[in-house]
Amino acid sequence: MTVYAEVIGDPVAQSKSPAIHGFWIEKLGLDADYSATAVVPSELADYIARRRSDPRWVGCNVTMPHKQAIIPLLDRLDPLARRVGAVNTVTRAADGKLVGRNTDVAGFLEPLHARLAERHYFRMARVLGTGGAARAIVAGLAREGFTIVLAGRNPEKARALLDELDPGGEHHVAPLDHFAEPTDFAFDDREGCCDLVINASPLGMRGQPPLTFDWSHAPPGSLAYDIVTDPVETDFLENARAAGFETIDGLAMLIGQAAAAFTHFFGVAPPREHDAELRERLGA
């Protein structure tokens, strides 16, 4: 029996998830399939009801705008999904119940493992955006001991998000446009520090307005990280490199979260030794 998983969202045609999971399925020779299925908000409950009764369906990835709306339709959440308040992966447990999981946190942190293995006396992240993706990023950064500056169009929303996800943390908020204009702020010595600048918003994505960030706001030695995957090479990353900063693109997080989901779906780890070939296939 050919089992299948899928990614659901609205829109979803641009998703790279079918290419990623399909690549791994092919490499492992699994009797499985993975596809993209457009599900508008009004049809989400019907979608879940139909899939519950399909023995071939092993789960789905969940993208915008369903990561929070899907929660009441599931039977239970794993602890991380409950903490983050967002689900990006749904699996069927041995008892048939639908479990909501969050692999975005693991996917986001994966390309940072080497840097986070180092000892730092201070870690700070400037996170741009307060939407669904920012929830997983803030939760992951807080777990790794970062002080966070969360920037959004609505600073009150940013503060509420920080208070919800890390109520004991000493974090800060700022309006997003604060970072659009140059600053002459003199940063202190950053030796022993870990500084990140993260685009956690859809700004810069194909069809979306650009993200305006002046790199004078980034401390020396900062790492720029953009979660946008279409295009992979964004203006944000290009400008960061031009200013002398290291970068991580959105494919790193996408492949990382997909790997964790793949194991849940198909019961086997994906062949990560082929990541370079996979990135080539994805056009990176």
N, C-alpha and C positions, 0 to 999 in steps of 0.2 A: 504494500500500500504506500503510495507516494504521499508523504506528509508535506505540509506547506505552512509557511509563515508569511507575513506581509507587513508593509508599513502603511499606516493610515494617516490621513491629514486632509487639509483643504487650504491651499492646493497641495498636491503631492507629486505631480508629474516631474518636477525638477529634482526629486530625491535621488541621491546616489546610493541609497541603501540596497536596492535590488542588484546593482552592479557589484557591490561589496560582498553581500551574502552569496550571490550567484557565483562569484569568483571562488569563494571558499568551498561551496557545494561541489563545484566542478573539480577542484583540486583533490577533494577527499572522496569523490565518487559516490556521494550520498544519493539515495533515492528520495529527493526532497526538492522543493521549489520555494522561491521567494519572489514576491511581486509587490507592486504599489497599487493601492486601492484608494480612490478618492472617496472620502466620507464627509459630507457636510454636517454641521452641528445638529441639524434636525433629524438626521438619520443615524446618529451615533448609537442610541439605545437599541435600535433595530439591528444594527450591525453586530453588536455584542450578543444579542439574543440569538441571531442566526448562527454565529460562530460557536456558541456553546454546544449546539446540537450536531456540529460537524466533527466526526472523529478524526478526520485528516488534518484538522487545523491545530497547530501546536502553539500558536501565539502571534503576537504582532508587536511591532514598534509603533510608537505613538508620537506624532509631531504636531505642530501648530494646526489648529487651535485647541487641541483636545487633552493636553497633558494634565489639566486639573479637572476638566469636565467629565473625564472618564472614571474618576475615582469612585463616585457613588454607585457606579454600574458594576463594580468588581466585588468579589467576596472578601478579600483581605489584601492588605499591603505589607510589604516587607518593611523592617524598621527604618531603613534609609529613605524609602519612598514616603513613609509617613512623616519623617522629620522634614524632608525637603518640601513636601506638600505638592509633589508633581510626579507623574508616572510617564516613563518613556518606553516601557516594556511590559507587556502582559503575557503571562505564561499560564498553562494549565497544569495544576498540581496533580499528584498521584490520585487524590480523592476527587478529581474532576473540577475542583474549585478554581476560579480565575484569580490569579495573584498579580497585583500591581508592583512593579519593581522600578528602580531608578538606576540605570547604568551610566547616566550622563556624568555623575560625579566621578566615577572611576575613569571614564573616557577623558574627561577634562584633565584629571591629575596625571594620567599615564605619561604624557610627554614631559612632565615636570619632575618625574621620579629622580633622575640623576641630580638635578639641582636641589631638590628637597632632601636628598640624602646627606647633603652638606650641613654643617652646623652654622647657624646664623644667630646673631644676637638680636636681630630685628628683621621682621618680614612685613612688607607693606604692599598692598595691591590696589591699584586704581581700576575700578570696574565700571565700564561705561554701558549703562542699560539696566533696566529694572523689570524686564519681562520674564517669561517662563524660563528661558535659558539661564538667566541670572540667578535664579533660585538654586539650581544645582551648583553653580560656580561659587556663590557666596557660601553655601553649606560646606563645600569641599575646602575652600580657603580657610574658613573659620576652624575647621577640623585640623588644619595644618599650622595653626597658630599665626595667621596673618591678621594684621590690622588692615581694615578695609575702608577705602574711600569709595562710596557708591554714588555714582552720578547718574541723574536722570532728568527728564523734563519736569518731573514733579518730585521735588525733594521730600515732600511729606510721604509719598509712596515709598521712596527709597528708605526713609527712616523706619517706616512700618515693616518693611521687608527685613531689615537688619534686626529689629527688635523681635520679630517672629523667629528668625532662623538662628540667631545667636544673641539672646537677650542679655547675657553677661559680658559681651564683648565691648571693647572700647573702640567703636567704629565711628565713621564720619560720613556725612552726606554733602553733596554739592550739586548745583544745577549743571546740566550737561554743557550748556554754552559757556560755563566758566573756563572750560579747557579749550575753547575755540580760539581764544586770543592769546598772544604771546605773554609770557611772564618773565620778569627779571629776577625771580626768586633765586637766592644763592643757596643751593643745597649743601648740607654739611657733609662731612666725610662719610661715604657709604661703604667703607671697608667692612666686611662682615655682614652686610645687609643683603637681603633678597628683595628686589623691587620688580613688580609686574605691572604692565598696563594691558588691560584686557577689553577688547570689544565684545561685549555680551549682548549686543543689540543686532537687529537686522540691517542697520544702516551700513551702506556699502554693498549690500547684496544687489544682484541684478534686478533692476526695476524699482529699487529703493533709493532714496536720497543718499548722498555720500555722508560719511562720518567726518566731521571736522574736528581734528585734534591737533593742537600745536605742541610739538615735541619738546618745547622748552619746559613743559610741565613734568617731564619724565626725568627722574634722577639719573645720574651717570650709572651705566651698567645695567639699566633696566632691560627686561625682556618683554617684547611686544607679542601679544597672543590674540589672534582674530578667529572667532568661531565661525565666521562666514565661509561657506564652501562653494558658492556660485557668485562670482568667480573665486577660484582658490587664491589667485594673486590679486589682492585688494589694494586700493590706494593707501589704506591704513598701514599695511605691511610694507609697501614700497616706500612710503614716506619715512617709516621707522628705520628701514635699512639705510636710506639716504642720510638720516641723522646719526647713523653709527650704532644702531641698536640691533641685537639679535632678535629673531622672529620665530614664531610657531604659527603654522596656518591651520585652518579649520578642519582639514582632512585628518590631522593627527587626533583630534577629539572624536571626530565622526568614526574613524576606524576603531579607536579604542572602545567607545561605547558599543559599537556593533559587535566587537569580539566578545564582550561579556554577554550580550543578548544572544548571540549565536550559540554559545554553550548552553544557555537555558533552553533554547528552542530544540536543539538537535542532540544534546547530550554528549557533545564532543567539542574539544577546543579547536578553533580555527588554526590553519597553518600559517602562523605569523612570520615564518622565515621567508615568505613570499611578499612581504609588505612593499618592497621596492617595486616589484612587478605590478602589484595592485595599484599603487599610486600612479604608475605609468599608464595603466589602463584607464584610470580615472582622469587622466589628462593633466596630472601635476608634474 
